[in-house]
Amino acid sequence: GGNEHAVVTPDSFKNVYKTIMDAELGPQFGYRGEGKIPLCWYAPILEMQSAASPSIVMFWCLTQGAITVLHEFATQKQQDLFIPKLRTGEWGGTMGLTEPGAGSEVGAVQSKAFPTDTPGK
């Protein structure tokens, strides 16, 4: 048997993801646009990819988000471990959400703002 905790995607996703990665149009563009083409040129490409398949685009958008967080907050050892595998697509970034009624349902979050005399507070 397999790992019951593994994320399983449709077989068609694997082909599309490989094609995008081989064309270097996924998360390997780099941190904050330091990649192969300027980020302003990549934005229309991402828009077209999103129109074709929003769900698969989330794979590399969440991965790029993970790379950004690692660049900002991880130790060098953590960056060396995770970032290369994220950029090649061997590993992917993710976002953890909970189920409704489980105590941290994103859609149920409420907040309130109060004016203060202190900027930023």
C-alpha positions as CSV (number, residue, x, y, z in Angstrom):
1,G,0.0,0.0,0.0
2,G,0.8,3.6,-0.3
3,N,1.0,6.4,2.3
4,E,-2.5,7.2,3.5
5,H,-1.2,10.7,4.3
6,A,0.1,11.4,0.7
7,V,-1.5,14.1,-1.5
8,V,-2.7,12.4,-4.7
9,T,-3.4,14.3,-7.8
10,P,-5.0,13.2,-11.1
11,D,-2.6,11.7,-13.5
12,S,-3.2,14.5,-16.0
13,F,-1.8,17.0,-13.4
14,K,1.6,15.2,-13.5
15,N,2.0,15.7,-17.2
16,V,1.0,19.3,-17.1
17,Y,3.2,20.0,-14.1
18,K,6.2,18.3,-15.8
19,T,5.6,20.4,-18.9
20,I,5.5,23.6,-17.0
21,M,8.6,22.7,-14.9
22,D,10.5,21.6,-18.1
23,A,9.6,25.0,-19.7
24,E,10.9,26.7,-16.5
25,L,7.6,28.5,-16.1
26,G,6.9,27.3,-12.5
27,P,8.4,28.2,-9.1
28,Q,12.0,28.1,-10.4
29,F,11.5,31.7,-11.6
30,G,13.0,32.5,-8.3
31,Y,12.5,34.7,-5.3
32,R,10.8,38.0,-6.0
33,G,11.4,37.8,-9.7
34,E,15.1,37.0,-9.8
35,G,14.4,34.2,-12.3
36,K,14.7,33.6,-16.0
37,I,12.4,36.5,-17.1
38,P,11.2,39.6,-15.4
39,L,8.3,39.1,-13.1
40,C,6.3,41.7,-15.1
41,W,6.6,39.5,-18.1
42,Y,5.7,36.4,-16.2
43,A,2.4,37.9,-14.8
44,P,0.5,37.6,-18.2
45,I,1.9,34.0,-18.5
46,L,0.6,33.2,-15.0
47,E,-2.8,34.8,-15.9
48,M,-3.1,32.5,-19.0
49,Q,-2.1,29.5,-17.0
50,S,-4.6,30.4,-14.3
51,A,-7.4,30.7,-16.9
52,A,-6.5,27.2,-18.2
53,S,-6.2,25.5,-14.8
54,P,-6.4,27.5,-11.6
55,S,-6.0,24.4,-9.5
56,I,-2.6,23.3,-11.0
57,V,-1.3,26.9,-10.9
58,M,-1.9,26.8,-7.1
59,F,0.8,24.1,-7.0
60,W,3.6,26.4,-8.1
61,C,2.1,29.6,-6.5
62,L,2.0,28.0,-3.1
63,T,5.5,26.6,-3.7
64,Q,6.8,30.1,-4.6
65,G,5.1,31.4,-1.4
66,A,7.0,28.7,0.6
67,I,10.2,29.7,-1.1
68,T,9.6,33.4,-0.2
69,V,8.9,32.5,3.5
70,L,12.1,30.4,3.6
71,H,14.2,33.2,2.2
72,E,12.8,35.6,4.8
73,F,12.7,33.5,7.9
74,A,14.6,30.2,7.6
75,T,18.2,29.5,8.6
76,Q,20.7,28.9,5.9
77,K,20.6,25.2,6.7
78,Q,16.8,25.1,6.2
79,Q,17.1,27.1,3.0
80,D,19.7,24.7,1.6
81,L,17.5,21.7,2.5
82,F,14.2,22.9,1.2
83,I,14.6,25.5,-1.6
84,P,16.4,23.4,-4.2
85,K,13.7,20.7,-3.9
86,L,10.9,23.3,-4.1
87,R,12.4,25.0,-7.2
88,T,12.8,21.7,-9.1
89,G,9.3,20.6,-8.3
90,E,10.5,17.5,-6.3
91,W,8.7,19.0,-3.4
92,G,5.7,21.4,-3.4
93,G,4.5,24.1,-1.1
94,T,1.2,23.9,0.6
95,M,-1.3,25.8,2.6
96,G,-3.0,24.1,5.6
97,L,-6.7,24.8,6.2
98,T,-9.2,23.2,8.6
99,E,-12.7,22.0,8.1
100,P,-15.7,24.1,9.0
101,G,-16.6,23.9,12.7
102,A,-13.1,22.7,13.7
103,G,-12.2,25.9,15.4
104,S,-10.0,27.7,12.9
105,E,-12.2,27.8,9.7
106,V,-10.7,30.5,7.6
107,G,-14.1,31.8,6.3
108,A,-15.4,32.2,9.9
109,V,-12.6,34.5,11.0
110,Q,-13.9,37.8,12.3
111,S,-12.0,40.9,13.3
112,K,-12.7,44.4,14.4
113,A,-10.7,47.6,14.1
114,F,-10.6,50.4,16.7
115,P,-9.2,53.9,16.1
116,T,-6.1,54.8,18.2
117,D,-3.8,57.8,18.6
118,T,-0.8,55.6,17.8
119,P,0.1,55.0,14.2
120,G,0.3,51.3,13.4
121,K,-1.6,50.2,16.5
